[in-house]
Structures are given as structure tokens and as C-alpha cells.
Amino acid sequence: MSESEKLHELPTEFRIDETEHVLGTRTIVIAVHGDTDMHVVDDLGARLSEVIDGAPIALILDLSGVTFLDSMALGVLLGGLRRLGETGGQLRVVTPRPEIRRIFEVTLLDRLF
């Protein structure tokens, strides 16, 4: 195995970037990075809840920096989608990485987000 392949296999540290507020709207953008799995879903869920409690009209979740996404993380996203939907808000996901986009396509969640 080459050195670059070994580096590619290493987990990427999870982090959530500071929230951006789109001027003149109640739209909020959150950027998530790294491996988003069962070890960090509580952090992700807490951050989403905090933002949703502020009653945004739209929440954009930028997953372009996510290197891994498991079913528990998908559950957190679905919970956020449900909560925002109850108040008339929308949750949209940005997923330019093909491997992450594929997860949404296979699970048919690309139709919801």
C-alpha cells in the first residue's frame, strides 16, 4: 500500500465550522467536516438543535468537507429535517463529494434534501 493510500484511510477529525447567517434572510449555513459517525452524532445533533431553536427559515448544511457519513448521522439529519418542517422551515444539504452524495442517492434521501 502506498503512503498516499495509507493517509487516505486515516479518519478525518470531525468539526463544525461557525455558523454563517445569510444577510437579510433567516438562512443559516453550517459547514461540517471529517468523519461524521456514531462517535460525533451527539455533537452534530446538539448543534443542529441549537440552530433550529433560533427558528431559521432555512438551514443549509454544507457537507462538502465530510469524509464519512454513517446511518446514525443520517438519522440526525432526518430529525433536523422533521423539526424544521414542523415550523415551515427547510433543511438543504450540500454534498459535492461523490461518495457522500452516493449515500443520499442509495437511501433515496436526495429526494428529501
C-alpha distances in whole Angstrom, upper triangle without the diagonal:
4,7,8,6,7,10,11,11,13,17,19,22,25,28,31,33,37,39,40,44,45,48,51,49,48,45,42,38,36,32,29,26,23,22,25,25,28,27,29,31,34,34,33,36,38,38,39,42,43,43,44,47,48,49,47,48,44,41,38,34,32,28,27,25,24,20,21,24,26,29,31,30,31,34,35,35,37,40,40,41,43,45,45,47,49,51,50,47,44,40,38,34,32,29,27,23,23,21,24,27,26,26,30,30,29,32,34,34,34,38,39,37
4,5,5,6,9,10,11,13,17,18,22,25,27,30,32,35,37,39,42,43,46,49,48,47,43,41,37,34,31,28,25,22,22,25,26,29,28,29,32,35,34,33,36,38,37,38,42,42,42,44,47,47,48,46,47,43,40,37,34,31,28,26,24,23,20,21,25,26,30,32,31,32,35,36,35,38,40,40,41,44,45,45,47,49,50,50,47,43,40,37,33,31,28,26,23,23,21,24,27,26,27,30,31,30,33,35,35,34,38,39,37
4,5,5,6,9,10,11,15,16,19,22,25,28,29,33,35,36,40,41,44,47,46,45,42,39,35,32,29,26,23,20,20,24,25,28,27,27,30,33,32,31,35,36,35,36,40,40,40,42,45,45,46,44,46,42,39,35,32,29,26,24,22,22,18,20,24,26,30,31,30,31,34,34,34,37,39,39,40,43,44,44,46,48,49,49,45,42,39,36,33,30,27,25,22,23,21,24,27,26,27,30,31,31,33,35,35,34,38,39,36
4,5,5,6,9,10,13,14,17,20,23,26,26,30,32,33,37,38,41,44,43,42,39,36,32,30,26,24,20,17,18,22,23,26,25,26,28,31,30,29,33,34,33,34,37,38,37,39,42,43,44,41,42,39,35,32,29,26,23,21,19,19,16,18,22,24,27,29,27,29,32,32,32,34,37,36,37,40,41,41,43,46,46,46,42,39,35,33,29,27,24,22,19,19,18,21,23,23,24,27,28,28,30,32,32,31,35,36,33
4,5,5,6,9,12,14,17,20,23,26,27,31,33,34,38,38,42,45,43,42,39,36,32,30,26,23,20,17,17,20,21,24,24,25,27,30,29,28,31,34,32,33,37,37,37,39,42,42,43,41,42,38,35,32,29,26,23,21,19,18,14,16,20,21,25,27,25,27,30,30,30,33,35,35,36,39,40,40,41,44,45,45,41,38,35,32,28,26,23,21,18,18,16,19,22,21,22,25,26,26,28,30,30,29,33,34,32
4,5,5,7,10,13,16,19,22,25,27,30,33,34,38,39,42,45,44,43,39,36,32,30,26,23,20,16,16,20,20,23,22,23,26,28,28,27,31,32,32,33,36,37,37,38,41,42,43,41,42,39,35,33,29,27,23,22,19,18,15,16,20,21,25,26,25,27,30,30,30,33,35,35,36,39,40,40,42,44,45,45,42,39,35,33,29,27,24,23,20,20,18,20,23,23,23,26,28,27,29,32,31,31,35,35,33
4,5,5,9,10,13,16,19,22,23,27,29,31,34,36,39,42,41,40,36,33,29,27,23,20,17,14,14,18,19,22,21,21,24,27,25,25,28,30,29,30,33,34,34,36,38,39,40,38,40,36,33,30,26,24,21,19,16,16,13,15,18,20,24,25,24,26,29,28,28,31,33,33,34,37,38,38,40,42,43,43,40,37,33,31,27,25,22,21,18,19,17,19,22,22,22,25,27,27,28,31,30,30,33,34,31
4,6,8,9,13,15,18,21,22,26,28,29,33,34,37,40,39,37,34,31,27,25,21,18,15,12,12,16,17,20,20,20,22,25,24,23,27,29,28,28,32,32,32,34,37,37,38,36,37,34,30,27,24,21,18,16,14,13,10,12,15,18,21,23,21,23,26,26,26,29,31,30,31,34,35,35,37,40,41,40,37,34,30,28,24,22,19,18,14,15,14,15,18,19,19,22,23,23,25,27,26,26,30,30,28
4,6,9,12,15,18,21,23,27,29,31,34,35,39,42,40,38,35,32,29,26,22,19,16,12,11,15,15,18,17,18,21,24,23,23,26,28,27,28,31,32,32,34,36,37,38,37,38,34,31,28,25,22,19,18,15,14,10,11,14,16,20,21,20,22,25,25,25,28,30,30,31,34,35,35,37,39,40,40,37,34,30,29,25,23,20,20,16,17,14,16,19,19,18,22,23,23,24,27,26,26,30,30,28
4,6,9,12,16,19,21,25,27,29,33,34,38,41,39,37,34,31,27,24,21,18,14,11,10,14,14,17,15,16,19,22,21,21,24,26,25,26,29,30,30,32,35,36,37,36,37,34,30,28,24,22,19,18,15,13,10,11,15,16,20,20,19,22,24,24,25,27,29,29,30,33,34,34,36,39,40,40,37,34,30,28,25,23,21,21,17,19,16,17,20,21,20,23,25,25,25,28,27,27,31,31,29
4,6,9,12,16,18,22,24,26,30,31,35,38,36,34,31,28,24,21,18,15,11,8,6,10,11,13,12,13,15,18,17,17,20,22,21,23,26,27,27,29,31,32,34,32,34,30,27,25,21,19,16,16,13,11,8,8,12,13,17,17,16,18,21,20,21,24,25,25,27,30,30,31,33,35,36,36,33,31,27,26,22,21,19,19,16,18,15,15,19,19,18,21,23,23,23,26,24,25,29,28,26
4,6,9,13,15,18,21,23,26,28,31,34,33,31,28,25,21,18,15,12,8,5,5,9,11,14,12,12,15,17,16,15,19,20,19,21,24,24,24,26,29,30,31,29,31,28,24,22,18,16,13,13,10,8,7,8,11,14,18,17,15,18,21,20,20,23,24,24,26,28,29,29,31,34,34,34,31,28,25,23,20,19,17,17,14,17,15,14,18,19,18,20,23,23,23,26,24,24,28,27,24
4,7,10,12,16,18,21,25,27,30,33,31,29,27,23,20,16,14,10,7,5,6,9,11,13,11,10,13,15,13,13,17,18,17,19,22,22,22,24,27,27,29,28,30,27,23,21,18,16,14,14,10,10,9,10,13,15,18,17,15,18,20,19,19,23,23,23,25,28,27,28,30,32,33,33,30,28,24,23,20,19,18,19,17,19,18,16,20,21,20,22,25,25,25,27,25,25,29,27,25
4,7,10,13,15,18,22,24,27,30,28,26,23,20,17,13,11,7,5,4,5,6,9,11,9,7,10,12,10,10,13,14,13,15,18,18,18,21,23,24,25,24,26,23,20,18,14,13,11,13,9,8,9,10,11,13,16,15,12,15,17,15,16,19,20,19,21,24,24,24,27,29,29,30,26,24,21,20,17,17,16,17,16,19,17,15,18,20,18,20,23,24,23,25,22,23,26,24,22
4,6,10,12,15,18,21,24,27,25,23,21,17,14,11,8,6,5,7,9,9,12,14,12,9,11,12,9,9,13,13,11,13,16,16,16,19,21,21,23,22,24,21,18,16,13,12,11,12,9,9,11,13,13,16,18,16,14,17,18,16,16,20,20,18,21,23,23,22,26,27,27,28,25,23,19,19,17,16,16,18,17,20,19,17,19,22,20,21,24,25,24,26,23,23,26,24,21
4,7,8,12,15,17,21,23,22,20,17,13,11,7,6,5,6,9,11,10,13,15,14,10,11,12,9,8,11,11,8,10,13,13,12,15,17,18,19,18,20,18,14,13,10,10,10,12,10,10,13,14,14,16,19,17,13,16,17,14,14,18,18,16,18,21,20,19,23,25,24,25,21,20,16,16,14,14,15,17,17,20,20,17,19,22,20,20,24,25,24,25,22,22,25,22,19
4,6,9,12,15,18,21,20,18,16,12,9,6,5,6,8,11,14,14,17,19,18,14,15,16,12,11,14,14,10,12,15,14,13,16,18,17,19,18,20,17,14,13,11,10,11,12,10,12,15,17,17,20,22,20,17,19,21,17,17,20,20,18,20,23,22,20,24,26,25,25,21,20,17,17,15,14,16,17,18,21,21,19,20,23,22,22,25,27,26,27,24,23,26,24,20
4,6,10,13,15,18,17,16,14,10,9,7,7,9,12,15,18,17,20,22,20,17,17,17,13,13,15,14,10,12,15,12,11,15,16,15,17,16,18,16,13,13,12,12,14,15,14,15,19,20,20,23,24,22,19,21,22,19,18,21,21,18,20,23,21,20,23,25,23,24,20,20,17,17,16,16,18,20,21,24,25,22,23,26,25,24,28,30,29,29,25,25,27,25,21
4,7,10,12,15,14,12,10,7,6,5,7,10,13,17,19,18,21,22,22,18,17,17,14,13,14,13,10,10,13,11,9,12,14,12,14,12,15,13,10,10,10,11,13,15,15,16,20,21,20,23,24,22,19,20,21,18,16,20,19,16,17,20,18,17,20,22,20,21,17,16,14,15,14,15,17,19,21,24,25,21,22,26,25,23,26,29,27,27,24,23,25,22,19
4,6,9,12,11,11,8,6,5,7,9,12,15,19,21,20,24,25,25,21,21,21,18,16,18,17,13,13,16,14,11,14,16,13,15,12,14,12,10,10,11,11,14,15,16,18,21,23,22,25,26,25,21,22,23,20,18,21,21,18,19,22,20,18,21,23,21,20,17,16,15,14,15,15,18,19,21,25,26,22,23,26,26,24,27,30,29,28,25,23,25,23,19
4,6,9,8,7,6,5,6,9,12,15,19,22,25,23,26,28,28,24,23,23,20,18,19,18,15,14,16,14,11,13,15,12,12,10,11,10,10,10,12,13,17,18,19,21,25,26,25,27,28,27,23,24,25,22,20,22,22,18,19,21,19,16,19,21,19,18,15,15,14,15,16,16,19,21,24,27,28,25,25,28,28,26,28,31,30,29,25,24,25,23,20
4,6,6,7,5,6,8,11,14,17,20,24,26,25,28,30,30,26,25,26,23,21,22,21,18,17,19,17,14,15,17,14,14,11,11,10,10,10,13,14,17,18,20,22,26,27,26,29,29,29,25,25,26,23,21,23,23,19,19,22,21,17,20,22,19,18,15,14,14,14,16,16,19,21,24,26,28,25,24,28,28,25,28,31,30,29,25,24,24,22,19
4,6,8,8,9,11,15,17,21,24,27,30,28,32,34,33,30,29,29,26,24,25,24,21,20,21,19,16,18,19,15,16,13,13,13,13,14,17,17,21,22,23,26,29,31,30,33,33,32,29,29,30,27,24,26,26,22,22,25,23,20,22,24,21,20,17,17,18,18,19,19,23,24,27,30,32,29,28,32,32,29,31,35,34,32,29,27,28,26,23
4,7,9,11,14,17,20,23,27,30,33,31,34,36,36,32,31,31,28,26,26,26,22,21,22,20,17,18,19,15,15,12,12,12,14,15,19,20,24,25,26,28,32,33,32,34,35,34,30,30,31,28,25,27,27,23,23,25,23,19,21,23,20,18,16,17,18,18,21,21,25,26,29,32,34,31,30,33,33,30,33,36,34,33,29,28,28,26,23
4,5,8,11,15,18,21,25,28,30,28,31,33,33,29,28,28,26,23,23,23,20,18,19,18,14,15,16,13,12,9,8,9,11,12,16,18,21,23,25,26,30,31,29,31,31,30,27,27,27,25,22,23,23,19,19,21,19,16,17,19,16,15,12,13,15,15,18,19,22,24,27,30,31,28,27,31,30,27,29,33,31,29,26,25,25,22,20
4,7,10,13,17,20,23,27,28,26,29,30,30,27,25,25,23,20,20,20,17,15,16,14,11,11,12,9,8,5,5,7,9,11,14,16,20,22,24,25,28,29,27,29,29,28,25,24,24,22,19,21,20,16,16,18,16,13,15,16,13,12,10,11,12,14,16,18,22,24,27,29,30,27,26,29,29,26,28,31,29,28,24,23,23,21,18
4,7,10,13,16,20,23,25,23,26,27,28,24,23,23,21,18,18,18,15,13,15,14,10,11,13,11,10,6,6,5,6,7,11,13,16,18,20,21,25,26,24,26,26,25,22,21,22,19,17,18,18,15,14,17,15,12,14,16,14,13,9,9,10,11,13,14,18,20,23,25,27,23,22,26,25,23,25,28,26,25,21,20,21,18,15
4,7,10,13,17,20,22,20,23,24,25,21,20,20,18,15,16,15,12,11,13,12,8,9,12,10,10,7,8,6,5,6,8,10,14,16,17,18,22,23,21,24,24,23,19,19,20,17,15,17,17,13,14,17,15,12,15,17,15,15,11,11,10,10,12,13,16,19,21,24,25,21,21,25,24,21,24,27,25,24,21,20,21,18,15
4,7,10,13,17,19,17,21,23,23,19,18,19,16,14,15,15,12,11,14,13,10,12,15,13,13,10,11,9,6,5,6,7,11,12,14,15,19,20,19,21,22,21,18,18,19,17,14,17,17,14,14,18,17,14,17,19,18,17,13,12,10,10,10,10,13,15,18,21,22,18,18,22,21,19,22,25,24,23,20,18,20,18,14
4,7,10,14,16,14,17,19,19,15,15,16,13,10,12,13,9,9,12,12,9,11,14,14,15,12,14,11,8,6,5,6,9,11,11,12,16,17,16,19,20,19,15,16,17,14,12,16,16,13,14,17,16,15,18,20,19,19,15,14,11,11,10,10,13,15,16,20,20,17,17,21,20,18,22,24,23,23,19,18,20,18,15
4,7,10,13,12,16,18,18,14,14,16,13,11,14,14,11,11,15,15,13,15,18,17,18,16,17,14,11,8,6,5,6,8,8,9,13,14,14,17,19,18,14,16,18,15,13,17,18,15,16,20,19,18,21,23,22,22,18,16,13,12,10,9,11,12,14,17,17,14,16,19,18,17,21,23,22,22,19,18,21,19,16
4,7,9,8,12,15,14,11,11,13,11,9,12,13,11,11,15,15,14,16,19,19,20,18,20,17,13,11,7,6,5,8,6,6,10,11,11,14,16,15,11,13,16,13,12,16,17,15,16,20,19,19,21,24,24,24,20,18,14,13,11,10,10,13,13,16,15,12,14,17,16,16,19,21,20,21,18,18,21,19,16
4,7,8,11,15,14,11,13,15,12,11,14,16,13,14,18,18,17,20,22,23,24,22,23,20,17,14,11,9,7,7,4,5,7,9,10,14,17,16,13,15,17,15,15,18,20,18,20,23,23,22,25,27,27,27,24,21,18,16,13,12,11,13,12,15,14,12,15,17,16,17,20,21,21,22,20,19,23,21,18
4,6,9,13,12,10,12,15,13,12,15,17,15,17,20,20,20,22,25,25,27,25,27,23,20,17,14,12,9,9,6,5,5,7,9,12,15,15,12,15,17,16,16,19,21,20,21,24,25,24,27,29,30,30,26,24,20,19,16,15,13,14,12,15,13,12,15,17,16,17,20,21,21,23,20,20,24,23,20
4,6,9,9,8,10,13,12,11,15,17,16,17,20,21,21,23,25,26,27,26,28,24,21,19,15,14,10,12,9,6,5,5,6,9,12,12,10,13,15,14,15,18,19,19,21,23,24,24,27,29,30,30,27,24,21,19,16,16,14,15,13,15,13,11,15,16,14,16,19,19,19,21,19,20,23,22,20
4,7,8,6,7,10,10,8,11,14,13,14,17,18,18,19,22,24,24,23,25,22,18,17,13,13,10,12,10,7,8,6,5,7,10,9,6,9,12,11,11,14,15,15,17,20,20,21,23,25,26,27,24,21,18,17,14,15,13,16,14,16,13,11,14,15,13,14,18,18,17,19,17,18,21,19,17
4,5,6,6,10,10,10,12,14,15,15,17,19,20,21,23,25,26,25,27,24,21,20,16,16,13,15,14,10,10,7,6,5,8,7,6,9,11,10,12,15,15,16,18,20,21,22,24,26,27,28,25,23,20,20,17,18,16,19,16,18,15,13,16,16,13,15,18,18,16,19,17,19,22,21,19
4,6,5,8,10,10,11,14,15,16,17,19,21,21,23,26,26,26,28,26,22,22,18,19,16,19,17,14,14,11,9,7,8,6,7,10,11,10,13,15,15,16,19,20,21,23,24,26,27,29,26,25,21,22,19,21,19,22,20,21,18,16,19,19,16,18,21,20,18,21,19,21,24,22,21
4,6,8,9,10,12,13,15,16,18,19,21,22,23,26,27,27,29,27,23,23,19,19,17,19,17,14,14,12,11,10,12,9,10,13,14,13,15,18,17,18,21,23,23,24,27,28,29,30,28,26,23,23,21,22,21,23,21,23,20,18,21,22,19,20,24,23,21,24,22,24,27,25,23
4,5,5,6,9,10,11,13,14,16,17,18,20,22,24,23,26,23,20,19,16,16,14,17,15,12,13,11,11,11,12,10,8,12,13,11,13,16,15,16,19,20,20,21,24,25,26,28,25,23,20,20,18,19,19,21,20,22,19,17,20,21,18,19,23,23,21,23,21,22,25,23,21
4,5,5,6,8,10,10,12,14,15,16,18,20,21,21,23,21,18,17,14,16,14,17,16,13,14,12,10,9,10,7,6,9,9,7,10,12,12,12,15,17,17,18,21,22,23,24,22,20,17,18,16,18,18,21,20,21,19,16,19,20,17,17,21,21,19,21,18,20,22,20,18
4,5,5,6,9,10,10,12,14,15,16,19,20,21,23,22,18,19,16,18,17,20,18,16,18,16,14,13,13,10,9,12,11,9,12,14,12,13,16,17,16,18,21,22,23,24,22,21,18,20,19,21,21,24,23,25,23,20,22,24,20,21,24,24,22,24,21,23,25,22,21
4,5,5,6,9,10,11,12,14,15,17,19,19,22,20,17,17,14,16,15,18,16,14,17,15,14,14,15,12,10,14,13,10,12,15,14,13,17,18,17,18,21,22,23,24,22,21,18,19,18,19,20,23,22,24,23,19,22,24,21,21,25,25,23,25,22,23,25,23,21
4,5,5,6,9,10,11,12,14,16,17,17,19,17,14,14,11,13,12,15,14,12,15,14,12,13,13,11,8,11,11,8,9,12,11,10,13,15,15,15,18,20,20,22,19,17,14,15,14,16,16,19,19,21,20,17,19,21,18,18,21,22,20,22,18,20,22,19,17
4,5,5,6,9,10,10,12,15,16,16,18,17,14,15,12,15,14,18,17,15,18,16,14,14,13,10,8,11,9,6,8,10,9,8,12,13,12,13,16,17,18,20,17,16,14,16,15,17,18,22,22,24,22,19,20,22,19,18,22,23,20,21,18,20,21,18,17
4,5,5,6,9,10,10,13,15,16,19,17,14,16,14,16,17,20,19,18,20,19,17,17,17,14,12,14,13,10,11,14,11,10,14,15,13,14,18,18,18,20,18,18,16,18,17,20,21,24,24,27,25,22,23,26,23,22,26,26,24,25,21,23,25,21,20
4,5,5,6,9,10,11,13,13,16,15,12,13,11,13,14,17,17,16,19,18,17,18,18,15,13,15,14,11,11,14,12,10,14,15,13,14,17,18,18,19,17,16,14,16,15,17,19,22,22,25,24,20,22,25,22,21,25,26,24,25,21,22,24,21,18
4,5,5,6,8,10,11,11,14,12,9,11,9,12,13,17,17,16,19,18,16,17,17,14,12,13,12,9,8,11,9,7,10,12,10,10,14,15,15,16,13,13,10,13,13,15,17,20,21,24,23,19,20,23,20,19,22,24,21,22,18,19,20,17,15
4,5,5,6,9,10,11,14,13,11,14,13,16,17,21,21,19,23,21,19,19,18,16,14,15,13,10,11,12,9,7,11,12,9,10,13,13,13,16,13,14,12,15,16,19,21,24,25,27,26,23,23,26,23,22,25,26,23,24,20,22,22,19,17
4,6,5,7,10,11,14,14,12,14,14,17,18,21,21,20,24,23,21,22,21,19,16,18,17,13,14,16,13,11,14,15,12,12,16,16,15,17,15,15,14,17,18,20,22,25,26,29,28,24,25,28,26,24,28,29,27,27,23,24,25,22,20
4,5,5,7,7,11,10,8,11,11,14,16,19,20,19,23,23,21,22,22,19,17,17,17,13,13,15,13,10,12,14,11,10,14,15,13,15,12,12,11,14,15,17,20,23,24,27,27,23,24,27,25,23,26,28,25,25,22,22,23,20,17
4,5,5,6,9,9,8,11,12,15,17,21,21,21,24,24,21,22,21,19,17,17,16,13,12,13,11,8,10,11,8,7,10,11,10,11,9,10,10,13,15,18,20,24,25,28,27,23,24,26,24,22,25,27,24,24,20,21,21,18,16
4,5,8,11,12,12,15,16,19,21,24,25,24,27,27,24,25,24,21,19,20,18,15,15,16,13,11,13,13,9,9,13,12,10,13,11,13,14,17,19,21,24,27,29,31,31,27,27,30,28,25,29,30,27,27,23,25,25,21,20
4,6,9,11,11,14,15,19,21,24,25,25,28,28,26,27,26,24,21,22,21,18,17,18,16,13,15,15,12,11,14,14,11,13,11,13,14,17,19,21,24,27,29,32,32,28,28,31,29,27,30,32,29,29,25,25,26,22,20
4,7,9,10,13,15,19,21,24,25,25,29,28,26,27,26,24,22,21,20,18,16,17,15,12,13,13,10,8,11,11,8,9,8,10,12,15,18,20,24,27,29,31,31,27,27,30,28,25,28,30,28,27,23,24,23,20,18
4,5,7,10,13,16,19,21,23,23,27,27,25,26,25,24,21,21,20,17,16,17,15,12,12,14,11,8,11,12,9,9,7,8,10,12,15,17,21,24,26,28,29,25,25,28,26,24,26,29,26,25,22,21,21,18,16
4,7,10,13,16,19,22,24,24,28,28,25,27,26,25,22,21,21,19,16,17,16,13,12,13,12,8,10,11,8,7,5,6,9,11,15,17,20,23,26,28,29,25,24,27,26,23,25,28,26,24,21,20,20,17,15
4,7,10,13,16,18,20,21,24,24,22,24,23,22,20,18,19,17,14,15,15,11,10,13,12,8,10,12,10,9,5,5,6,8,11,13,17,19,22,24,25,22,20,24,23,20,22,25,23,21,18,17,17,14,12
4,6,10,12,15,17,17,21,21,19,21,20,20,16,16,16,14,11,13,13,9,9,12,11,8,11,14,12,12,8,6,5,6,9,11,14,17,20,22,22,19,18,21,20,18,20,23,21,20,16,16,17,14,11
4,6,9,12,14,14,18,19,17,19,20,19,16,15,17,14,11,13,15,11,11,14,14,12,14,17,16,15,11,8,6,5,6,7,11,13,16,18,19,16,15,19,18,16,18,21,20,19,15,14,15,13,10
4,6,9,11,11,14,15,13,16,17,16,12,12,14,12,9,12,13,10,11,15,15,13,15,18,18,17,13,11,7,6,5,6,9,12,14,16,17,13,13,17,15,14,17,19,18,18,14,13,15,13,10
4,6,8,9,12,14,13,16,18,18,14,14,17,15,12,15,17,14,14,18,18,17,19,22,21,20,17,14,11,8,6,5,7,9,11,14,15,12,12,16,15,14,17,19,19,19,15,14,17,15,12
4,5,5,9,10,9,13,15,15,11,12,15,13,11,14,16,15,15,19,19,18,20,23,23,23,19,16,12,10,7,6,5,8,8,11,11,8,9,13,12,12,15,17,16,17,14,13,16,15,12
4,6,8,11,11,15,18,18,15,15,18,17,15,18,20,18,18,22,23,21,23,26,26,26,22,19,15,13,9,6,5,5,6,10,11,8,9,13,13,13,16,18,18,19,16,15,18,18,14
4,6,9,11,15,18,18,14,16,19,17,16,19,21,19,20,24,24,23,25,28,28,28,24,21,18,15,12,10,8,9,8,12,12,10,12,15,15,15,18,20,20,21,19,18,21,21,17
4,6,7,11,14,14,11,12,16,15,14,17,19,18,19,22,23,22,24,27,27,27,24,21,17,15,12,10,8,10,8,11,10,8,10,13,12,13,16,17,17,19,16,16,20,19,16
4,7,10,14,15,12,14,17,17,16,19,21,20,21,25,26,25,27,30,31,30,27,24,20,18,15,13,10,11,8,10,8,7,11,12,12,14,16,17,17,19,18,18,21,21,19
4,7,10,12,10,11,14,14,14,17,19,19,20,23,24,24,26,29,30,30,27,24,20,18,15,14,12,13,10,11,8,7,11,11,10,12,15,15,15,18,16,17,20,20,18
4,7,8,6,7,11,11,11,13,15,16,17,19,21,21,23,25,27,27,24,21,17,16,13,13,11,13,11,12,9,7,10,11,8,10,13,13,12,15,13,14,17,17,15
4,6,5,7,9,10,11,13,15,16,17,19,20,22,23,25,27,27,25,22,19,18,15,16,14,17,15,15,12,10,13,12,9,11,14,13,12,15,13,15,18,17,16
4,5,5,6,9,10,10,12,14,15,16,18,20,21,23,25,25,23,21,18,18,16,17,16,19,17,17,14,12,14,13,9,11,13,12,10,13,12,14,17,16,15
4,5,5,6,9,10,11,13,14,15,17,19,20,21,24,24,22,21,17,18,16,18,17,20,19,20,17,14,16,16,13,13,17,16,13,16,14,17,19,17,16
4,5,5,6,9,10,11,12,14,15,17,18,20,22,23,20,18,15,15,13,15,14,17,16,17,15,12,14,15,11,12,15,15,13,15,13,15,17,15,14
4,5,5,6,9,10,10,12,14,15,16,19,21,21,19,16,13,13,11,14,13,16,16,16,14,11,12,13,9,9,12,12,10,12,9,11,14,12,11
4,5,5,6,9,10,11,12,14,15,17,19,20,18,16,14,15,14,17,16,20,20,20,18,15,16,16,13,12,15,15,12,13,11,14,15,13,13
4,5,5,6,9,10,11,12,14,16,17,18,16,15,12,13,13,16,16,20,20,21,19,15,17,18,15,14,17,18,15,16,13,15,17,14,13
4,5,5,6,9,10,11,12,14,16,16,14,12,9,10,9,12,13,17,17,18,17,14,14,16,13,11,15,16,13,14,10,12,13,11,9
4,5,5,6,9,10,10,12,15,15,13,12,9,11,11,15,15,19,20,20,19,16,15,17,14,12,15,15,12,12,9,12,12,9,9
4,5,5,6,9,10,11,13,14,13,12,10,13,14,17,18,22,23,24,22,19,19,20,17,15,18,19,16,16,13,15,16,12,12
4,5,5,6,8,10,11,12,10,9,7,10,11,15,17,20,21,23,22,18,18,20,18,15,19,20,17,17,13,15,15,12,11
4,6,5,6,9,10,10,8,7,6,8,10,14,16,20,21,22,22,18,17,19,17,14,17,18,15,14,11,12,12,9,8
4,6,5,6,9,10,9,9,9,12,14,18,20,23,24,25,25,21,20,22,19,17,19,20,17,16,13,15,14,10,11
4,5,5,7,9,8,9,9,13,15,19,21,25,26,27,27,23,23,25,22,19,22,23,20,20,16,18,17,14,14
4,5,5,6,5,6,7,11,13,17,20,23,25,26,26,22,22,24,22,19,22,24,21,19,16,17,16,13,12
4,5,5,5,6,8,11,14,18,21,24,26,27,27,23,22,24,22,19,21,23,20,18,15,16,15,11,12
4,6,7,10,11,15,18,22,24,28,29,30,30,27,26,27,25,22,24,26,23,21,18,20,18,15,15
4,6,9,11,15,18,22,24,28,30,31,31,28,27,29,27,24,26,28,25,24,20,21,20,16,16
4,7,10,13,17,20,23,26,29,30,30,27,25,28,26,23,25,27,24,22,19,19,18,15,15
4,7,10,14,17,20,23,25,27,27,24,23,25,24,20,23,25,23,21,17,18,16,13,12
4,6,10,13,16,19,22,23,24,20,19,22,20,17,19,22,19,18,14,14,13,10,9
4,7,10,13,16,19,20,21,17,16,19,17,14,17,19,17,16,12,12,12,9,7
4,7,10,13,15,17,18,14,13,16,15,12,15,17,16,14,11,10,11,8,5
4,6,10,12,13,14,11,10,13,12,10,13,15,14,13,10,9,11,9,6
4,6,9,11,13,10,9,12,13,11,13,16,16,15,12,10,13,12,9
4,6,8,9,6,6,9,10,9,11,14,14,14,12,10,13,13,10
4,6,9,8,7,10,12,11,13,15,17,16,15,12,16,16,13
4,6,5,6,9,10,11,12,14,16,17,15,14,17,18,15
4,6,5,6,9,10,10,12,14,15,15,13,16,18,16
4,6,5,7,9,10,11,13,14,14,13,17,18,16
4,5,5,7,9,10,11,13,11,11,15,15,13
4,5,5,6,9,10,10,10,8,12,13,11
4,5,5,6,8,9,10,9,12,14,13
4,5,5,6,8,8,9,12,13,12
4,6,5,6,5,5,8,9,9
4,5,5,6,5,8,10,10
4,5,8,8,11,13,13
4,5,8,9,10,12
4,5,6,8,10
4,5,5,6
4,5,5
4,6
4
